[in-house]
Amino acid sequence: MTTDTETSPSTEHNSSTTNDADMKVTINPQRATTLTSNLEHIQQCISSALSPQPARSSTPRLVAVSKLKPASDILALHKPPTSQQHFGENYVQELLEKSKLLPSSIRWHFIGGLQSNKASHLARDVDSLWAVESIDSEKKATLLNKGRSERNTRLNDSTPLNVFIQVNTSGEDSKSGVAPDSSELVSLAKHIRESCENLHLQGLMTIGAIARSKATTPETENEDFICLRETRDKLAKELEIDKDKLELSMGMSEDFEGAIRQGSNEVRVGSTIFGERPAKKDARVLEDTEAEKK
């Protein structure tokens, strides 16, 4: 099982101000140009993957996975010309730090393995948390519901937190998630819909097998994507709702185009946009630049 044991990337509260915060995040123009080019390339690939398909009601949502990357990278893509809104993080403490530094207009997705003892904290303290994509137990859903209630009371808001149930489509022991076609999946979905008034069941998510991702081509369908789609369709029948009411979050840097061809409503792309990630011990929320020291 994936866990969220973490040593938080260090922060140093220094440099020029963002639109929404007094904290100082310096953008390197050359780095920003590279990131913008990478993001625009991914957007073009998404459009190309959509083009042979019948008309869809919406373009798949792109979540830029920014874990272990500095706040300056995120701000560079959130500002025009790209104005990217959705960013994904894997570690609770890192997300908390970034959310305090960066504009509240960012829509944060938590996509990592979530420990129960951090669920309430996450939902309560990240004000612009848009979705948690790794729900795999009723206990975690209940704790997220509690944290979101406290956040909404503090902000005088009533917006529910979107959640995805993580499904272990590959059956690997190293992957979190409930089993497809399991009674646990149905009971968890019903619990969210019926007992968690501060949560909204957005859909299902999977992190498929790496080997299947690498083997995905226009001619080869990914078994994990087929499994998640079929699981969604069966769950919708159990819940007596239209299947389009449940999104599919599947596809990453290696295979997002194949996921779109299989009907994914959201893709999570990190390294293709941001480049290779540093080791966790070397990650910094604020980069240690001379400009930030002044």
SERO-4910 file (N, C-alpha, C, O; in steps of 0.05 Angstrom, whole numbers):
BEGIN
 pado doro    nc1    nc2    nc3   cac1   cac2   cac3    cc1    cc2    cc3    oc1    oc2    oc3
  Met    A     17    -24      0      0      0      0     17     25      0     38     26     14
  Thr    A     10     44    -16     24     70    -15     17     85     10     -6     87     17
  Thr    A     37     96     23     32    112     47     42    140     43     57    146     24
  Asp    A     33    158     61     40    186     59     58    194     82     54    215     95
  Thr    A     79    177     87     99    184    106    118    204     93    128    197     71
  Glu    A    122    227    104    136    248     89    154    265    106    149    270    130
  Thr    A    175    273     94    192    294    105    187    318     87    193    317     63
  Ser    A    175    339     98    166    361     81    189    375     68    209    380     81
  Pro    A    186    382     42    206    399     29    207    426     44    187    436     53
  Ser    A    231    436     48    234    460     64    224    485     50    224    486     26
  Thr    A    215    504     66    206    529     55    223    551     67    231    549     90
  Glu    A    228    572     52    241    596     61    224    619     52    221    624     28
  His    A    213    634     71    193    654     64    207    680     56    212    697     73
  Asn    A    213    682     31    227    705     20    218    714     -8    202    697    -17
  Ser    A    222    734    -24    223    747    -51    198    761    -62    181    769    -46
  Ser    A    193    766    -92    172    784   -101    144    772   -100    141    748   -103
  Thr    A    124    788    -95     98    779    -86     80    768   -108     81    778   -131
  Thr    A     64    748   -102     44    737   -120     19    755   -119     17    772   -101
  Asn    A      1    751   -137    -24    767   -137    -39    764   -111    -50    784   -101
  Asp    A    -41    739   -100    -59    734    -78    -44    733    -51    -57    733    -30
  Ala    A    -18    732    -51     -4    727    -26     18    747    -22     28    759    -41
  Asp    A     26    750      3     48    767      9     74    752      9     96    763     12
  Met    A     73    726      6     97    709      5    111    714    -22     98    721    -42
  Lys    A    136    709    -23    152    716    -46    161    692    -62    175    674    -52
  Val    A    152    691    -87    158    669   -105    170    681   -130    156    696   -144
  Thr    A    195    675   -136    208    686   -159    207    666   -183    214    643   -180
  Ile    A    198    676   -206    196    660   -230    221    665   -247    227    688   -253
  Asn    A    234    644   -255    256    646   -274    244    647   -302    232    627   -311
  Pro    A    248    669   -317    236    671   -344    243    649   -363    226    640   -378
  Gln    A    268    640   -363    276    619   -381    262    593   -374    254    578   -391
  Arg    A    260    587   -348    246    563   -339    217    565   -346    205    545   -354
  Ala    A    205    588   -343    177    592   -349    171    587   -379    151    575   -386
  Thr    A    190    595   -396    187    590   -425    187    561   -431    170    551   -447
  Thr    A    205    546   -418    206    517   -422    181    503   -412    170    486   -426
  Leu    A    171    511   -389    147    499   -378    123    504   -395    106    487   -400
  Thr    A    121    529   -404     98    537   -422     98    520   -447     77    511   -456
  Ser    A    122    517   -459    124    501   -484    116    472   -478    102    460   -495
  Asn    A    125    461   -456    118    433   -449     88    430   -445     76    411   -455
  Leu    A     76    449   -431     47    447   -426     31    450   -451     12    435   -456
  Glu    A     39    468   -468     24    472   -494     27    447   -511      8    440   -526
  His    A     50    433   -510     53    408   -525     34    387   -515     21    373   -531
  Ile    A     31    385   -488     12    365   -477    -17    372   -486    -32    354   -493
  Gln    A    -24    397   -485    -50    406   -494    -56    399   -523    -78    391   -530
  Gln    A    -35    401   -540    -38    394   -568    -42    364   -571    -57    354   -587
  Cys    A    -27    348   -554    -30    319   -555    -58    310   -546    -69    292   -557
  Ile    A    -69    324   -526    -96    319   -517   -116    324   -540   -134    307   -545
  Ser    A   -113    346   -554   -130    352   -576   -128    332   -598   -148    324   -610
  Ser    A   -104    323   -604    -99    302   -625   -112    276   -617   -124    262   -634
  Ala    A   -110    269   -592   -122    244   -583   -153    245   -584   -166    224   -587
  Leu    A   -164    268   -582   -193    272   -583   -204    272   -612   -226    264   -617
  Ser    A   -187    280   -631   -197    286   -658   -210    263   -673   -229    268   -687
  Pro    A   -201    237   -670   -214    216   -685   -240    207   -672   -255    192   -683
  Gln    A   -246    217   -647   -269    207   -632   -294    223   -639   -293    245   -649
  Pro    A   -317    211   -632   -342    226   -634   -341    250   -616   -326    250   -596
  Ala    A   -357    270   -621   -357    294   -605   -362    287   -576   -380    272   -569
  Arg    A   -346    300   -558   -350    296   -529   -360    322   -518   -356    344   -529
  Ser    A   -373    320   -495   -385    344   -483   -364    362   -472   -369    386   -469
  Ser    A   -340    352   -465   -319    369   -454   -292    357   -460   -289    333   -464
  Thr    A   -272    374   -460   -244    366   -463   -235    354   -437   -241    365   -416
  Pro    A   -219    332   -437   -209    321   -412   -194    342   -396   -179    358   -406
  Arg    A   -198    341   -370   -184    359   -351   -155    351   -349   -149    327   -346
  Leu    A   -137    371   -351   -109    365   -348   -100    374   -320   -102    397   -313
  Val    A    -91    354   -304    -79    360   -278    -49    359   -281    -38    338   -287
  Ala    A    -36    381   -276     -7    383   -278      4    373   -251      1    387   -231
  Val    A     18    350   -251     27    338   -226     54    351   -218     75    346   -230
  Ser    A     52    368   -197     74    385   -190     89    376   -165    104    392   -153
  Lys    A     85    351   -156     98    342   -132    128    344   -134    140    338   -155
  Leu    A    140    353   -112    169    356   -109    181    378   -127    205    381   -130
  Lys    A    163    394   -140    172    416   -156    167    442   -141    148    444   -125
  Pro    A    183    463   -146    181    487   -131    155    503   -137    143    500   -159
  Ala    A    148    520   -119    124    537   -123    127    555   -147    107    561   -160
  Ser    A    151    563   -154    156    580   -177    147    566   -203    137    580   -221
  Asp    A    151    540   -205    142    526   -229    112    527   -232    101    531   -254
  Ile    A     98    523   -210     69    523   -210     58    551   -217     40    554   -233
  Leu    A     70    572   -204     61    599   -210     66    606   -239     50    620   -251
  Ala    A     88    597   -250     95    603   -278     73    593   -297     66    606   -317
  Leu    A     62    569   -291     42    558   -308     14    568   -301     -4    568   -318
  His    A     10    577   -277    -17    587   -269    -22    615   -281    -45    622   -286
  Lys    A     -1    629   -285     -3    656   -296     -7    654   -327      0    634   -338
  Pro    A    -18    675   -340    -19    675   -369      9    673   -380     28    682   -368
  Pro    A     12    661   -404     -9    655   -423    -23    628   -419    -44    623   -431
  Thr    A    -11    610   -403    -23    583   -401    -47    583   -381    -67    569   -386
  Ser    A    -45    598   -359    -67    600   -340    -77    572   -331   -101    568   -328
  Gln    A    -58    554   -327    -65    527   -318    -78    528   -290    -67    542   -272
  Gln    A   -100    515   -286   -115    517   -260   -110    493   -242   -107    497   -218
  His    A   -109    469   -253   -109    445   -237    -81    434   -233    -67    428   -253
  Phe    A    -73    430   -208    -46    419   -201    -49    397   -181    -66    398   -163
  Gly    A    -33    376   -184    -35    352   -167    -10    349   -149     12    353   -158
  Glu    A    -15    342   -124      6    338   -104      2    311    -91    -20    301    -88
  Asn    A     25    300    -82     24    273    -69     28    273    -39     22    253    -26
  Tyr    A     38    295    -28     45    295      0     31    318     15     31    341      6
  Val    A     18    311     37      1    330     51     16    355     59      6    377     54
  Gln    A     39    352     72     53    375     82     63    393     60     61    417     62
  Glu    A     72    381     38     81    397     15     57    413      3     61    436     -4
  Leu    A     34    400      1     11    414     -9      2    437     10     -5    459      0
  Leu    A      3    432     36     -4    454     55     14    478     51      5    501     51
  Glu    A     40    473     48     59    495     45     55    510     19     55    535     19
  Lys    A     51    496     -2     47    508    -29     21    524    -29     19    546    -41
  Ser    A      0    513    -17    -26    527    -18    -25    553     -3    -41    571     -9
  Lys    A     -8    556     17     -6    581     32     11    602     17      8    626     21
  Leu    A     28    592     -1     46    610    -16     33    620    -42     39    642    -51
  Leu    A     16    604    -54      7    609    -81    -22    619    -82    -36    616    -63
  Pro    A    -30    630   -105    -57    642   -107    -79    622   -101    -78    598   -107
  Ser    A   -100    632    -88   -123    616    -81   -139    607   -105   -157    590   -103
  Ser    A   -134    618   -129   -147    610   -153   -138    584   -164   -150    573   -183
  Ile    A   -116    573   -153   -107    546   -161   -126    525   -150   -135    527   -128
  Arg    A   -132    505   -167   -149    483   -158   -131    459   -153   -120    446   -171
  Trp    A   -128    453   -127   -109    431   -119   -123    404   -119   -146    401   -111
  His    A   -108    384   -128   -116    356   -127    -97    341   -110    -72    343   -114
  Phe    A   -107    327    -90    -89    309    -75    -91    281    -88   -113    270    -89
  Ile    A    -68    271    -98    -69    246   -113    -52    224   -101    -50    202   -113
  Gly    A    -40    229    -78    -23    209    -66    -38    191    -46    -62    195    -41
  Gly    A    -24    171    -36    -35    154    -16    -41    170      9    -23    185     19
  Leu    A    -65    168     20    -73    185     42    -76    169     67    -90    149     68
  Gln    A    -61    178     88    -64    165    115    -89    177    128    -95    200    126
  Ser    A   -103    160    143   -127    169    157   -121    192    176   -138    210    178
  Asn    A    -98    192    189    -93    213    209    -87    240    196    -83    260    211
  Lys    A    -85    241    170    -80    267    156   -104    276    140   -104    298    129
  Ala    A   -125    260    139   -148    266    121   -163    291    130   -167    309    114
  Ser    A   -169    293    156   -184    317    165   -167    342    162   -177    363    154
  His    A   -142    340    168   -123    362    166   -122    373    137   -123    397    133
  Leu    A   -120    354    118   -119    361     90   -144    376     81   -142    398     69
  Ala    A   -167    365     87   -192    377     78   -199    403     93   -213    420     82
  Arg    A   -189    406    117   -195    430    133   -177    454    125   -186    476    124
  Asp    A   -151    448    120   -131    470    119   -122    478     91   -109    498     88
  Val    A   -129    462     70   -122    471     43   -148    483     32   -165    469     21
  Asp    A   -150    509     33   -175    523     27   -184    518     -1   -208    515     -6
  Ser    A   -166    517    -21   -173    514    -49   -169    485    -59   -164    480    -82
  Leu    A   -172    466    -40   -171    438    -48   -195    431    -65   -218    434    -55
  Trp    A   -191    422    -89   -213    417   -108   -221    388   -108   -245    382   -110
  Ala    A   -202    370   -104   -208    342   -105   -187    325    -89   -164    332    -88
  Val    A   -197    304    -78   -180    283    -67   -185    258    -84   -208    249    -85
  Glu    A   -164    247    -96   -168    226   -116   -161    198   -107   -160    179   -122
  Ser    A   -155    195    -81   -145    170    -72   -160    159    -48   -148    149    -29
  Ile    A   -187    161    -49   -204    150    -28   -206    120    -31   -213    110    -53
  Asp    A   -201    105     -9   -203     76    -11   -216     64     14   -215     39     17
  Ser    A   -228     80     31   -242     69     54   -263     89     64   -261    113     60
  Glu    A   -283     78     77   -304     94     89   -293    112    111   -302    135    115
  Lys    A   -274    102    126   -262    118    148   -249    143    137   -253    165    148
  Lys    A   -234    141    115   -221    165    103   -242    184     92   -239    209     95
  Ala    A   -263    174     80   -284    191     70   -298    206     93   -303    230     90
  Thr    A   -303    193    115   -315    206    138   -298    228    149   -307    249    157
  Leu    A   -272    223    151   -253    243    161   -250    267    142   -249    289    151
  Leu    A   -250    261    116   -249    283     97   -275    300     99   -274    325     98
  Asn    A   -297    287    103   -323    301    105   -322    319    130   -332    342    129
  Lys    A   -311    309    152   -309    325    176   -291    349    172   -298    372    179
  Gly    A   -268    345    159   -249    367    154   -261    388    135   -257    412    139
  Arg    A   -275    379    115   -287    398     96   -309    414    110   -313    437    104
  Ser    A   -324    401    128   -345    415    143   -332    438    159   -343    460    160
  Glu    A   -309    433    172   -296    453    188   -285    475    170   -286    499    177
  Arg    A   -275    468    147   -265    488    128   -288    506    118   -286    530    117
  Asn    A   -311    493    111   -334    508    101   -345    527    122   -354    549    116
  Thr    A   -345    518    147   -355    535    169   -337    559    173   -347    581    176
  Arg    A   -311    555    172   -292    576    175   -294    597    152   -292    621    157
  Leu    A   -298    588    128   -300    605    105   -328    614     98   -332    629     78
  Asn    A   -347    605    113   -376    611    107   -382    602     78   -393    618     63
  Asp    A   -375    577     72   -378    566     45   -393    540     47   -394    528     69
  Ser    A   -405    531     26   -419    506     26   -411    487      3   -424    467     -2
  Thr    A   -389    494    -10   -379    478    -33   -369    451    -24   -351    450     -7
  Pro    A   -380    429    -34   -370    403    -27   -342    397    -39   -335    409    -60
  Leu    A   -327    380    -27   -301    371    -37   -306    348    -57   -319    328    -49
  Asn    A   -295    350    -81   -297    328   -100   -279    305    -91   -256    310    -83
  Val    A   -288    281    -93   -271    258    -87   -274    236   -108   -296    233   -120
  Phe    A   -252    223   -113   -252    200   -131   -245    175   -114   -228    177    -96
  Ile    A   -258    153   -120   -251    128   -107   -229    115   -123   -231    112   -147
  Gln    A   -207    108   -110   -184     95   -123   -190     65   -126   -196     52   -107
  Val    A   -187     56   -151   -192     27   -157   -166     15   -165   -152     25   -182
  Asn    A   -160     -8   -153   -135    -23   -159   -141    -41   -183   -146    -65   -179
  Thr    A   -139    -30   -207   -147    -45   -231   -126    -66   -238   -132    -86   -252
  Ser    A   -101    -63   -229    -80    -81   -237    -77   -104   -218    -64   -124   -224
  Gly    A    -88   -101   -194    -86   -122   -173    -59   -124   -160    -53   -144   -147
  Glu    A    -42   -104   -164    -15   -105   -153    -16    -98   -123    -30    -79   -115
  Asp    A     -1   -112   -107      0   -107    -78     12    -79    -72      5    -68    -51
  Ser    A     28    -69    -90     41    -43    -85     22    -20    -90     28      3    -83
  Lys    A     -1    -25   -102    -21     -4   -108    -43     -3    -87    -53    -23    -78
  Ser    A    -51     22    -80    -74     25    -63    -99     23    -79    -98     21   -104
  Gly    A   -122     23    -66   -147     23    -80   -164     -2    -74   -154    -23    -65
  Val    A   -190      1    -78   -209    -21    -74   -209    -38    -99   -203    -29   -121
  Ala    A   -217    -63    -96   -218    -81   -119   -242    -75   -137   -263    -68   -127
  Pro    A   -238    -78   -163   -261    -74   -181   -282    -95   -175   -276   -117   -166
  Asp    A   -308    -88   -180   -330   -107   -176   -333   -117   -147   -347   -136   -142
  Ser    A   -321   -103   -128   -323   -111   -100   -347    -98    -86   -355    -76    -94
  Ser    A   -357   -112    -66   -378   -100    -50   -368    -75    -35   -383    -57    -28
  Glu    A   -342    -75    -29   -329    -53    -15   -331    -27    -32   -336     -6    -21
  Leu    A   -328    -30    -58   -330     -7    -76   -359      5    -75   -362     29    -73
  Val    A   -378    -12    -77   -406     -3    -77   -413     10    -50   -426     31    -50
  Ser    A   -405     -3    -28   -412      8     -2   -398     35      3   -410     52     15
  Leu    A   -373     37     -6   -359     63     -4   -372     85    -20   -375    107    -10
  Ala    A   -380     79    -44   -394     98    -61   -420    107    -48   -426    131    -48
  Lys    A   -435     88    -37   -460     95    -24   -456    111      1   -471    130      7
  His    A   -435    105     16   -428    120     40   -422    149     34   -431    167     48
  Ile    A   -406    153     13   -400    181      5   -425    196     -3   -429    219      5
  Arg    A   -441    183    -19   -465    197    -30   -487    201     -8   -501    221     -9
  Glu    A   -489    183     10   -511    184     29   -504    195     57   -521    205     71
  Ser    A   -478    193     65   -471    200     92   -450    222     94   -443    231    116
  Cys    A   -440    232     71   -419    252     72   -429    277     56   -423    280     33
  Glu    A   -444    294     70   -457    316     56   -437    337     46   -444    354     29
  Asn    A   -413    337     56   -392    356     48   -374    345     26   -354    358     19
  Leu    A   -380    321     16   -365    309     -6   -383    305    -30   -407    301    -27
  His    A   -370    305    -53   -384    299    -78   -369    277    -93   -345    280    -98
  Leu    A   -382    255    -98   -369    233   -112   -366    240   -141   -385    239   -157
  Gln    A   -341    248   -148   -335    257   -175   -331    234   -195   -338    236   -218
  Gly    A   -320    211   -184   -316    189   -202   -296    169   -191   -293    166   -167
  Leu    A   -283    154   -209   -264    133   -202   -236    140   -214   -234    152   -235
  Met    A   -216    132   -199   -188    137   -208   -172    111   -207   -178     94   -190
  Thr    A   -153    108   -225   -134     86   -223   -106     95   -230   -101    113   -245
  Ile    A    -87     81   -217    -58     82   -225    -52     54   -235    -47     36   -219
  Gly    A    -51     51   -261    -47     25   -272    -19     14   -270     -1     27   -261
  Ala    A    -16    -10   -280     11    -23   -280     29     -9   -300     21     -1   -322
  Ile    A     54     -5   -292     74      9   -308     78     -5   -335     80      8   -356
  Ala    A     79    -32   -334     84    -47   -359     61    -43   -379     66    -41   -403
  Arg    A     37    -41   -369     14    -37   -387     15     -8   -398      8     -4   -421
  Ser    A     24     11   -381     26     38   -391     46     40   -414     40     53   -434
  Lys    A     69     28   -411     89     29   -431     82     15   -457     92     21   -478
  Ala    A     64     -5   -454     55    -20   -477     32     -7   -492     23    -17   -513
  Thr    A     21     14   -481     -3     27   -493      4     41   -519     23     58   -519
  Thr    A     -9     35   -540     -5     47   -566    -33     53   -578    -53     44   -567
  Pro    A    -35     68   -600    -61     71   -613    -74     45   -620    -99     43   -622
  Glu    A    -58     24   -624    -70     -2   -632    -74    -21   -608    -87    -41   -611
  Thr    A    -62    -14   -585    -63    -31   -562    -78    -18   -539    -69      2   -528
  Glu    A   -101    -29   -531   -116    -17   -510   -105    -26   -483    -96    -49   -479
  Asn    A   -104     -7   -464    -94    -13   -437   -115    -27   -420   -137    -17   -417
  Glu    A   -108    -51   -410   -127    -67   -394   -137    -52   -370   -160    -55   -362
  Asp    A   -120    -36   -357   -128    -21   -334   -150      0   -340   -169      4   -325
  Phe    A   -147     12   -363   -167     33   -371   -194     19   -378   -215     30   -371
  Ile    A   -192     -3   -392   -217    -18   -398   -231    -27   -372   -255    -24   -369
  Cys    A   -215    -36   -353   -225    -45   -327   -239    -23   -312   -261    -26   -302
  Leu    A   -226      1   -311   -238     23   -297   -264     33   -310   -283     39   -296
  Arg    A   -264     33   -336   -288     42   -350   -311     23   -345   -334     31   -340
  Glu    A   -306     -3   -346   -326    -23   -341   -336    -23   -312   -359    -26   -306
  Thr    A   -317    -18   -294   -323    -16   -266   -341      8   -261   -361      6   -245
  Arg    A   -335     31   -273   -352     55   -271   -380     49   -281   -400     57   -268
  Asp    A   -382     36   -304   -409     30   -315   -425     13   -296   -449     17   -293
  Lys    A   -413     -8   -285   -427    -25   -266   -435    -11   -241   -457    -15   -230
  Leu    A   -417      6   -231   -423     21   -206   -446     40   -211   -463     43   -193
  Ala    A   -447     53   -234   -469     72   -240   -495     57   -239   -515     68   -230
  Lys    A   -496     33   -249   -521     17   -249   -529     10   -220   -552     12   -213
  Glu    A   -509      3   -203   -514     -3   -175   -526     22   -161   -543     20   -144
  Leu    A   -515     45   -168   -524     70   -155   -549     82   -168   -560    101   -159
  Glu    A   -557     70   -191   -580     79   -206   -577    108   -215   -595    124   -213
  Ile    A   -553    113   -227   -548    139   -238   -537    136   -266   -527    114   -273
  Asp    A   -537    157   -282   -525    156   -308   -495    153   -306   -483    166   -289
  Lys    A   -483    137   -322   -454    132   -320   -438    158   -324   -416    160   -314
  Asp    A   -449    177   -339   -435    202   -344   -433    219   -320   -419    239   -319
  Lys    A   -447    212   -298   -445    226   -273   -420    219   -258   -413    232   -238
  Leu    A   -407    198   -267   -382    189   -254   -359    192   -273   -358    178   -294
  Glu    A   -340    209   -267   -317    213   -284   -296    190   -282   -296    175   -262
  Leu    A   -279    189   -302   -256    171   -301   -231    187   -300   -226    204   -317
  Ser    A   -215    183   -279   -189    196   -277   -167    175   -282   -161    158   -264
  Met    A   -156    175   -306   -136    154   -313   -119    165   -335   -127    181   -352
  Gly    A    -94    156   -335    -75    166   -355    -55    185   -343    -62    205   -330
  Met    A    -29    179   -347     -7    196   -338     12    201   -361      5    197   -384
  Ser    A     36    210   -355     55    219   -376     59    197   -398     60    204   -421
  Glu    A     61    172   -390     67    151   -408     44    143   -426     48    133   -449
  Asp    A     19    148   -417     -3    135   -430    -29    152   -431    -50    142   -436
  Phe    A    -26    179   -427    -51    195   -425    -66    196   -451    -91    198   -451
  Glu    A    -53    194   -474    -67    194   -499    -85    169   -503   -107    170   -513
  Gly    A    -74    146   -494    -89    121   -495   -113    123   -476   -134    112   -481
  Ala    A   -109    136   -453   -131    139   -433   -153    156   -445   -177    150   -441
  Ile    A   -146    177   -459   -166    194   -471   -182    178   -492   -207    181   -494
  Arg    A   -168    162   -507   -182    145   -527   -202    125   -514   -221    117   -526
  Gln    A   -196    118   -489   -213    100   -474   -235    115   -458   -250    102   -443
  Gly    A   -236    141   -461   -258    156   -449   -251    171   -423   -269    179   -409
  Ser    A   -225    174   -417   -218    188   -392   -228    217   -393   -226    231   -413
  Asn    A   -238    225   -369   -247    253   -366   -225    271   -354   -227    295   -354
  Glu    A   -203    258   -345   -182    273   -332   -156    257   -335   -155    233   -332
  Val    A   -134    272   -342   -108    259   -343    -89    274   -324    -92    298   -320
  Arg    A    -70    259   -313    -52    270   -293    -23    268   -304    -12    246   -305
  Val    A    -12    291   -312     14    291   -326     34    307   -310     29    330   -303
  Gly    A     56    295   -304     77    308   -288    103    312   -301    110    334   -309
  Ser    A    118    290   -305    146    292   -314    148    303   -342    168    316   -349
  Thr    A    128    298   -359    129    309   -386    126    339   -387    135    352   -406
  Ile    A    114    350   -366    112    379   -364    136    391   -348    149    409   -358
  Phe    A    141    379   -325    161    391   -307    189    380   -309    208    391   -298
  Gly    A    192    357   -322    218    345   -324    223    326   -300    205    322   -284
  Glu    A    247    315   -299    254    296   -278    251    309   -250    258    332   -246
  Arg    A    240    293   -232    236    303   -205    262    299   -188    277    280   -193
  Pro    A    267    317   -169    290    313   -151    283    291   -131    260    283   -128
  Ala    A    304    281   -118    299    263    -95    283    278    -74    286    303    -71
  Lys    A    266    264    -59    249    277    -40    265    294    -20    256    316    -12
  Lys    A    288    284    -11    304    298      8    315    324     -2    323    342     13
  Asp    A    317    327    -29    328    350    -42    307    370    -51    313    392    -61
  Ala    A    281    363    -49    260    380    -59    257    405    -42    260    404    -18
  Arg    A    251    428    -55    246    453    -41    221    466    -52    217    468    -76
  Val    A    204    475    -34    180    490    -42    188    517    -53    178    526    -74
  Leu    A    206    530    -39    219    555    -49    247    549    -57    263    539    -40
  Glu    A    255    555    -81    283    550    -89    302    569    -75    295    592    -70
  Asp    A    325    560    -69    345    575    -55    361    592    -75    384    586    -81
  Thr    A    349    613    -85    362    630   -105    371    656    -92    361    663    -70
  Glu    A    390    669   -104    400    694    -94    378    715    -92    377    731    -74
  Ala    A    360    714   -113    338    734   -113    320    730    -89    309    750    -79
  Glu    A    316    705    -80    298    701    -58    311    707    -31    297    711    -11
  Lys    A    337    709    -31    351    716     -6    350    746      0    354    754     23
  Lys    A    345    762    -21    347    791    -18    321    803     -7    318    827     -3
***
